[in-house]
């Protein structure tokens, strides 16, 4: 009888242990999932709007940013019970259900979470709400269907700008919470690396704290011109529209921690013995979202040379949509490697539109850049598979409808050749 119990335990243990085939490594990629109307922005508390007023304000912002009205859309609207007060609804639970459905039919070895895990102000928000409940509600609850489907799944998380919003204590509270969760992992310092797969066919992931990197920089927030083109800093300063990006005191890097992170990334990529190297963080390198382009300029200067030389892909959130772009690295490198895939999967609870004028401008202005595919005003995620037989990285995009059914919809699939040494 004892032998029978031992054998049963071994079988159960094997079933709950990640098992990588020698030829494939598969994972989910999703970001910006930590939003729910129960945790609103302060401005929505101070100046509540009806549904009509909320949509009108969204439309006014759209026009102010010189976006074509033919592209206008908005997220589903949530009305607080017993009131006429409206705000944006969340797709977090729907995305969690859709990922669980996908993982019934395909392998999901693990997940990567791309930051902004807690909206709007991270933990320690000083709003009278319990932080343990906040993290249970915003990080854990939407993914419960996924963890029920794949009990042994570990989600390797990155930090975003909203996770940093309130204080360093808030960041520490989140990393401590994740340390006590069997399905989550995040190192205390916010950036770290880990490997998956068997030696020879493995992948090393480098997780960045891009908010820390950007907080150490001096740069401006510059609105786009009416045609969607980027305004030069001199022109923007002369016209008074350029604003210095404000960095909160608690976000300022301490003791050169931003420079240490950059050195860690460069050395780690260079010395990695893994077959594949993938880097991910919250902020984008390129996007057609229209609101983050100057941050992208700054981040490209900081990390693109190392990515172009050593990495197979960069994955980000921040823009609340799904995008696939590439950079051929010709501006920073003379190598003959294939273009670097840039995957944006930031639609796990919020949604946002694109800026058509910026998309057209970037296509004309930057020869190294290519927009391959995008889908805006949607909730969704990506499933990525490293195929060591074909020696390629496959990117699959999925969405779920706004009826909050959690239905899984396959959008598009793309493949990229292995490019790192």
N, C-alpha and C positions, 0 to 999 in steps of 0.2 A: 504493500500500500504506500509506503514512504517513497519507494522508487517511482510509483505512478505520479505522486504529487510533485516530485522533483522534475520529472519529464514535462508535466503540465506547466509548471512555472517557467521552464526553459522555453517552451513554445510561446507562452504569453509574453515573456521578455523579448523574444525575437520579434514578435509581432509589433511591439511598441518601440522598437529600436530603429532609428533611421537606417535604411538599407539602400546604399547607392549601387546601382548597376555600374559595371566597369565602364560602360560606354555613355551614360547619361547622368546629368545632375539637373534637377528641376526645382524651381522655387517661385513663389509668389512675390510680387513687388507692388506695394501700395503705400500711399502717403496722404497726409493731411486728413486723417480719419477722425481726429479728436473733437469733432464739433457736434453739439446738440443744443436745441433751443432752450433747454433748462439752464444753460450756462451762457447767457447772452453777453454781448459787448456792452460796456457802460453807456455808450452813446445811444444804444437802443433802449436802455432803461431810462435815461434822462429825457430822451425825446421819442416816445413811442409813436408808431405810425399805424394807420389802418392798412389793409391790403392795397387799396387804391393809392394811398400816399407812399407806401413802400415801393410799389412798382414804378410810380412816377419819379421817385428819387433815384432808383436804379437807372431809369431812362435818361434822367438829367445828367448823371455821372457818365453815362455812355456817350452822350452828345458832347459833353465837355472834353472828353478824350478823343474827339474827332473820329469816332468809329461810325461806319455806315449803319444807318438805322435798319437797313435790310438784314443786317446780321444780329440785331438785338434779340436778346432772350433773357430769361431769368430763371432762377431755381424755383421749384415748387414752394408755395407759401404755406407757412404754419401759422395758425391762429391760436393764441393761448386760450385755453378753455374758460368760458364764462366772460370773455372780453372780445373786443374788436381789434386788439393789438396783434400786429402781424410781424413775422420775420422770416428769414430763409429756413426752409426745412432741411433736415439732415438725411443723407443717404447711407450713413455708416452701417446700420443694421442690415440694409438691403445688400450692400457690398459684401458684408460678412457672410450673409446667406448665399450669395452668388459664388463666392470663393469656395464655400463648403460644397456646393453643388458641383463645381468644377472638379474638386478633389475626389469626388466619387468615381470619376472616369479617367483621370490622369494622375500621374505621380506628383505629389507636392512634398518634397523632402523637407523644406523649411520655408520661412518667409523673411522678407526684408521690409522694414517699416521706415518710411522716408522723412520722418519728422513732422512737426506740428501735431504731436500726439495728444496735446491738450490745448483746447481753445477756451477763451480767447487769450488768457494771460498766464498760462502754465499753472503749476502748483503754487501754493503760498500767495494766492491772488487777493487775499484780504477782503473777501466778499462774504464772509460769514459762513462759507460752506466747507464741509469737512474734506480734507484733501484725499484721504483714503477712499471715500465714497466717490469723489471726483474722478480719480484714476480708475476705479472699478467701473464707473459709468461710461467714461469716455474712451478708455483704452481696452479694457477687458470685455465688457458686455457685448459690443458689436461683433467680436470675434468668437464668442462662445459656440455658435454653430460650427465654425471651422475647427475649433479644438475638440468638439464632440466628434466630428468626422475624422480628424487626424489627431488623436490624443497626445502623441509624442512630438507634435510640431513645436519647434522653437522659432520665435520671431526675433530677429536681430535688428534692434532699433537704433535709429539716428535721432539727433536732436534738431529741432527747427527753431525759427525765430520766435514763434509763439510759446514754445517751451521755455525760452529764455526771458520771456516778457517781463516777469515781475521781479525776480531776484535769483541770485546764485543758490539761495536756500531752496527755491522752487525746483531748480535743476537737480539738486542733491536729493530732494524728496522723490522725484521721479526715478532717478537711478536706484535709490534704495528700495522703492516699491517694486521695480522690475527685478531686483536681486532676490526678492521673496516670491516671485512668480515663476512656476516651472516652465511656462510657455514663452517667457520673454528673456532677452539678454541685452544688457547695455553696460559697458564699462564705466567706472566712476568718472574718468577724465573726459568722457564724451566721444573720444575717437579711439578706434581699436581695429585690430585685424583678426581674422579667423579663417580656417581652411575647411573645405568640404570635399568629399570624394576621396578616392584612392590615389596614393602617390603615383605619379606618371600621368594620371588623368584627372588631377585635382584642380580646384580653383581656390585662390586666396582672395578674400574680400577685404577691402580697406574702407572702413566706415569713417566718414569725416564729420566734424562739427563745423559746418560751414558758417554758422552764425559767429562762432569765435574767430574764424579767419577774417570775415568781413568787418567785424567790430574793431579790428586793429587797423583799419584803413580809413583814409580821409577821402570821401567822394561825395558827389552831389546827386540829388534827385532832380532829373531834368525831364519835363514833359515833352512828348513828341510834338513835332510840327503838325499843321493841319492836314498835310498829305500823308502823315504817318512816318515821315523820315525822322531820323535822330537829329536833334539840334546840337551844334557844337557848344562846348562849355563857354567859350568867349561870347558867342551870340546870346546864349541863355543868361549869362551874368549881366550882359549889357541891357537886356530887356527886363531883368529882374525876376525871371521865372525859375532860375536855378536855386535850389534850396540845399544847404548842407545836410547830408544824411545825419540825423541826430542819433547818437549812440548813448544809451543809458549808462550811468556810472558803473552799475554792476556788470555790464556787458564788456567793459574795457578789459582786454587781455591782461593778465597778471604775470609778472616775471617772464615775459617773452613766451607765454604758452602758445600764442599763435605761430610764432616762428619755430618753436619746437615741433608743433604739429606738421608744419610744412617740411621740416627736415626729416621727421619720422616718415612722412609719406614718400618723399623722394628716395630715402634709403631703403624703405620697405619694398617699394616697387622694384628698385634696382637689384636688391639682394634676394627677392622672392624666388624660390625654386619651384613654385607651382606652375603647372602648364598654362593655366588661365589666370588673369588678374582683372578683377572688376572693382571699381571704385564707386561708392555711392555716398550721397549726402543730401541735404535738404534743398539747397539753392541750385538754380539752373545755370548752365553755361550758355545755352542759346534757348530762345523760346519766341513764339509769336503771340504770347499773351498780352504784351503791350505795356505791362506795368513794372517789369523787373529788368529791363534791358541794361540799365547802367550798372546794377549789381552784377549782371552777367559779364559785362566788360571787365570789371574788377576781378571777378573770380577766374576768368579765363587767363588773365595775366599771371595769376598766382599759381594755378595748378595745371593748365593745359599742356605746357611743355613736357611735364613728367607723364601725363596721361597719353599724350601722343607717342612718346617713346616706348612706354612699358605696358599700357593697359589695353584691355579688350573692349571695354565699354564704361560709360559713366551713366549712372541712374540717379534721378532726382525727383523731387516733388515740387512744392512751392506754388507753381501755377496749378490752379484747380481744374486741370483738363488732362487729356491724354495726347501726347505728342511723340513723334519719332523724328529725330533729326540726325545729321552727321556733320563732322568737321574733317576735311581731308588733311588737316595739319600742315598745309603748305605754308602757312604764315609763320609757323614756329619750328618746322623741321624740314629736312631735305630727304627724308626716308621715302621709300617706295611702298610703305605699308598701306593696307586698305584704309579707307576712312574710319574714323572713330565713331561708333554708334553712341548716340545720346538719347536716352530713354526718359521720358517724363511721365510719371504715373502719380498725379496728385489729386485724383478725383474720388477719394475714398469716403468723403462725407460732404464736401462742398463742390460747387461747380462755377465755372467762369467762362467767358467768351474769349474770342481771339481778336487781334487787331489786324485787319486785312491790310491796312496801309503799311504797317510795320513789316508784315510778312513779305509784301512786294518790295519794300525798300531793301530789306536784308538780302533777298534773292539777287537783287541787282548790285548791291554795294559790296557784298562779301563773297568772293569767289570760292573761299574754302568751305562755305556753309551750304547745306542742302536741307530743305524741309521735305521729308519723305511722306509723312501722314500725320493727320491730327483729327481729333473729335472734341468739340467744345460743348458746353452746356449738357454735361452728362455725368453720371456716376459710374465709376469703373476702376479697373486695375489691370495689371499685366501678369502674365505667366511666362517665365523665361526658362528655356531648356538649353543646356550645354550638351551638344552631341559630339562625343569624341570619335565616333566612327566616321561621321561626315566632316568632322573638324570644323563645326560651325556653331554659332549661337543663334537660337531661334527665339523670336519675340512674338508673343501672342497677346493681343489686346481684347479685353472683354468689357461689356457694359451691363448695366441693369436698369430697367425702366423706372420712370418717375412715379409709377403707381405703387411703388414700395413693395412689390410682390417678391422681390429678391430673385426674379427670373434671370437666368444666365443667357446673355446674348454674345455670340462670337462676332467680333468686328473684323480684324485683319491679322495676318501673320507675315513675318518678315524674317529673313535669314542673313547672317553676316559671317564672314570667314574669320577664323582665328587670326589674330594679328600680333600678339605679344611673343617675345622670345622665350 
